[in-house]
Amino acid sequence: MKNIAVVEDENQAAELLISYIKRYEKESGKTFNVVRFCDAKDILDGYKSIYSVIFMDIRMPESNGMDAAGEIRKVDKTVSIVFITNLVQYAQRGYEVDAVSFLVKPVSYYDFSMKFSKALDINNMNEERSITLKISGGIYRVSTDKLKYVEIIRHRLYYHLVDEVVEMTGVLSEVEKELAGYGFLRCNNCYLVNPKFIVKVKGFDVDVGGEVLQISRPRRSAFLAELANWYAGGGGNE
């Protein structure tokens, strides 16, 4: 059973969305646990990464759904967020918080079902390739598809994502075991890199998403062989 959140201050609009979810449930054979919040501040209060999809109204009396989504993204990179609005101009900002899609009021069931299905598919993909980081004060769910590389400096781990860096205490060898199944490669004692982001390798430099990291001399041959095997296995086409 997947948890779905509906963040909507208008009762009529919330009830419509919930009825659509129940209709989709019957048609698809899937089951959902729906939780309704009347304001964005309610879902942010003690937020836990338990939702697969969040339907977020943008304009509410006490808060802004776009800002709330930004706060959620700080701790949850895998949940699918679908904005509900009658203001299409918010679309650009939606990309900044990695929104899956927008539903424009009044919402039709056809539009809802198409975008709900897409949101569920994206969440499933993110869940399959996600890891949970235990950070100070809580946990952080991260999709490995957005993780460029992991760096260690003086017993501190730095997870370099496409849009931020998450810092925590840890041991790189333990991280290496966890990320081995996702294709991450060690280029020296300080870095584990995601081959999806490797742009080029030249000499002892590897360009990972625009950042140049060093390949150690002892690791270079093994690193290049592992990278070649990753490409040969179809990793570059995933």
C-alpha positions as CSV (number, residue, x, y, z in Angstrom):
1,M,0.0,0.0,0.0
2,K,1.3,3.4,-1.0
3,N,0.8,6.6,1.1
4,I,-0.6,9.5,-0.9
5,A,-0.8,13.1,0.6
6,V,-3.4,15.6,-0.6
7,V,-2.4,19.2,0.6
8,E,-5.4,21.3,-0.3
9,D,-7.2,24.0,1.8
10,E,-10.5,23.9,-0.2
11,N,-12.7,21.0,1.0
12,Q,-14.4,20.6,-2.4
13,A,-11.2,20.4,-4.3
14,A,-9.7,18.0,-1.8
15,E,-12.7,15.8,-1.9
16,L,-12.6,15.7,-5.7
17,L,-9.0,14.6,-5.7
18,I,-9.6,11.9,-3.1
19,S,-12.6,10.6,-5.1
20,Y,-10.3,10.4,-8.2
21,I,-7.7,8.5,-6.2
22,K,-10.4,6.0,-5.1
23,R,-11.6,5.7,-8.6
24,Y,-8.1,5.1,-9.9
25,E,-7.6,2.5,-7.0
26,K,-10.6,0.5,-8.3
27,E,-9.6,0.7,-11.9
28,S,-5.9,-0.2,-11.3
29,G,-6.3,-2.8,-8.5
30,K,-3.8,-0.9,-6.4
31,T,-4.4,0.3,-2.9
32,F,-3.6,3.6,-1.3
33,N,-3.6,5.2,2.1
34,V,-4.7,8.8,1.5
35,V,-3.9,11.5,4.1
36,R,-5.3,15.0,3.6
37,F,-3.7,18.2,5.0
38,C,-5.5,21.5,5.0
39,D,-2.3,23.5,4.8
40,A,1.3,23.0,3.8
41,K,2.6,23.8,7.2
42,D,0.7,20.8,8.5
43,I,2.6,18.3,6.3
44,L,5.9,20.1,7.0
45,D,5.4,19.7,10.8
46,G,7.5,16.6,11.6
47,Y,7.6,15.5,8.0
48,K,8.5,11.9,7.4
49,S,9.6,10.4,4.1
50,I,6.6,8.0,3.9
51,Y,4.7,9.4,0.9
52,S,4.9,8.1,-2.7
53,V,3.0,11.0,-4.2
54,I,2.1,14.4,-2.8
55,F,-0.6,16.5,-4.5
56,M,0.2,20.0,-3.4
57,D,-2.0,23.1,-3.9
58,I,0.2,26.1,-4.6
59,R,-1.9,28.9,-3.2
60,M,-3.2,28.5,0.4
61,P,-4.2,31.1,2.9
62,E,-1.4,30.4,5.4
63,S,1.4,29.0,3.2
64,N,2.8,28.6,-0.3
65,G,2.9,25.1,-1.7
66,M,5.9,25.8,-3.9
67,D,7.9,26.9,-0.8
68,A,6.7,23.9,1.1
69,A,7.8,21.6,-1.7
70,G,11.3,23.2,-1.5
71,E,11.4,22.3,2.2
72,I,10.3,18.7,1.5
73,R,13.0,18.3,-1.2
74,K,15.6,19.1,1.4
75,V,14.9,15.8,3.1
76,D,13.1,13.7,0.5
77,K,14.4,13.4,-3.0
78,T,12.2,10.4,-4.1
79,V,8.6,11.5,-3.4
80,S,6.7,12.5,-6.5
81,I,5.2,16.0,-6.2
82,V,2.3,17.1,-8.3
83,F,1.2,20.7,-8.0
84,I,-2.4,21.8,-8.2
85,T,-3.0,25.3,-9.5
86,N,-4.9,27.6,-11.7
87,L,-1.8,29.7,-12.4
88,V,0.2,28.1,-15.1
89,Q,3.0,30.7,-14.7
90,Y,4.2,28.7,-11.7
91,A,5.4,25.9,-14.0
92,Q,9.0,27.2,-14.2
93,R,9.5,27.2,-10.4
94,G,8.0,23.7,-10.3
95,Y,11.1,22.4,-12.2
96,E,13.3,23.9,-9.5
97,V,11.8,21.5,-6.9
98,D,11.7,18.6,-9.3
99,A,7.9,18.5,-9.6
100,V,6.5,15.6,-11.7
101,S,3.7,17.6,-13.2
102,F,0.9,20.1,-12.7
103,L,-2.9,19.7,-12.5
104,V,-4.8,22.8,-13.5
105,K,-8.1,23.5,-11.8
106,P,-10.8,22.4,-12.5
107,V,-9.1,19.0,-12.6
108,S,-10.5,16.4,-15.0
109,Y,-10.3,12.7,-14.1
110,Y,-8.5,11.9,-17.4
111,D,-5.8,14.5,-16.7
112,F,-5.5,13.3,-13.1
113,S,-5.2,9.6,-14.0
114,M,-2.5,10.2,-16.6
115,K,-0.4,12.3,-14.2
116,F,-1.0,10.1,-11.2
117,S,0.2,7.1,-13.1
118,K,3.3,9.0,-14.2
119,A,4.0,10.1,-10.6
120,L,3.7,6.5,-9.3
121,D,6.0,5.2,-12.0
122,I,8.6,7.8,-11.2
123,N,8.4,7.1,-7.5
124,N,8.8,3.4,-8.1
125,M,11.9,4.1,-10.1
126,N,13.3,6.4,-7.5
127,E,12.5,4.0,-4.7
128,E,14.3,1.2,-6.5
129,R,17.4,3.3,-6.8
130,S,17.3,5.2,-3.5
131,I,19.4,5.1,-0.4
132,T,18.6,6.4,3.1
133,L,21.2,8.6,4.8
134,K,21.1,9.1,8.6
135,I,21.9,12.7,9.1
136,S,21.9,14.8,12.2
137,G,18.4,15.2,13.4
138,G,16.8,12.7,11.0
139,I,17.0,10.8,7.8
140,Y,17.4,11.8,4.1
141,R,16.2,9.8,1.2
142,V,18.4,10.2,-1.9
143,S,18.0,8.8,-5.4
144,T,21.3,7.4,-6.7
145,D,20.4,8.7,-10.1
146,K,21.0,12.2,-8.7
147,L,24.2,11.4,-6.8
148,K,27.3,12.3,-8.7
149,Y,29.9,11.1,-6.3
150,V,30.7,10.6,-2.6
151,E,33.8,12.2,-1.1
152,I,35.5,11.6,2.3
153,I,37.5,14.2,4.1
154,R,38.8,13.5,7.7
155,H,36.1,10.9,8.5
156,R,33.3,13.2,7.0
157,L,31.3,11.9,4.1
158,Y,30.1,14.4,1.5
159,Y,27.4,13.2,-0.9
160,H,27.6,15.4,-4.0
161,L,24.1,15.5,-5.5
162,V,23.2,17.4,-8.7
163,D,21.7,20.3,-6.6
164,E,23.4,20.1,-3.2
165,V,25.9,18.5,-0.9
166,V,24.9,16.3,2.1
167,E,27.4,16.0,4.9
168,M,27.6,13.2,7.5
169,T,30.0,11.0,9.5
170,G,30.9,7.7,8.0
171,V,33.3,5.3,6.4
172,L,33.8,5.3,2.6
173,S,34.4,1.5,2.5
174,E,30.9,1.0,4.0
175,V,29.4,3.4,1.5
176,E,31.2,1.5,-1.3
177,K,29.5,-1.8,-0.3
178,E,26.1,-0.1,-0.3
179,L,26.6,1.6,-3.7
180,A,28.3,-1.3,-5.4
181,G,24.9,-2.5,-6.7
182,Y,24.3,0.9,-8.3
183,G,27.5,0.8,-10.4
184,F,29.5,3.3,-8.3
185,L,33.3,3.1,-8.9
186,R,36.2,4.0,-6.7
187,C,38.8,6.2,-8.5
188,N,41.0,6.7,-5.4
189,N,40.8,6.5,-1.6
190,C,38.7,9.7,-1.5
191,Y,36.0,9.3,-4.1
192,L,33.3,7.0,-5.2
193,V,31.9,8.1,-8.6
194,N,28.6,7.5,-10.4
195,P,29.6,6.4,-13.9
196,K,26.3,7.9,-15.2
197,F,27.9,11.4,-14.7
198,I,31.3,10.6,-16.1
199,V,31.9,13.0,-19.0
200,K,35.5,12.1,-19.9
201,V,38.6,10.5,-18.6
202,K,42.0,12.0,-19.5
203,G,45.2,10.9,-17.9
204,F,44.6,10.8,-14.2
205,D,41.6,13.2,-14.3
206,V,38.0,12.1,-14.5
207,D,35.2,14.7,-15.3
208,V,32.2,13.8,-13.2
209,G,29.3,16.1,-14.0
210,G,31.6,19.1,-14.7
211,E,33.8,18.5,-11.7
212,V,37.3,17.2,-12.2
213,L,38.4,14.5,-9.7
214,Q,41.7,12.7,-9.5
215,I,42.3,9.1,-10.3
216,S,45.1,7.6,-8.2
217,R,47.9,5.8,-10.1
218,P,47.4,2.5,-8.3
219,R,43.6,2.6,-9.1
220,R,43.7,3.8,-12.7
221,S,43.9,0.4,-14.5
222,A,41.2,-1.2,-12.4
223,F,39.0,1.9,-12.6
224,L,39.2,2.0,-16.4
225,A,38.5,-1.7,-16.6
226,E,35.5,-1.4,-14.3
227,L,34.2,1.6,-16.3
228,A,34.5,-0.3,-19.5
229,N,32.6,-3.2,-18.0
230,W,29.9,-0.9,-16.9
231,Y,29.5,0.5,-20.4
232,A,29.7,-3.0,-21.9
233,G,26.9,-4.1,-19.5
234,G,24.6,-1.5,-20.9
235,G,25.0,0.9,-17.9
236,G,25.4,3.8,-20.2
237,N,22.0,3.2,-21.8
238,E,19.9,2.9,-18.6
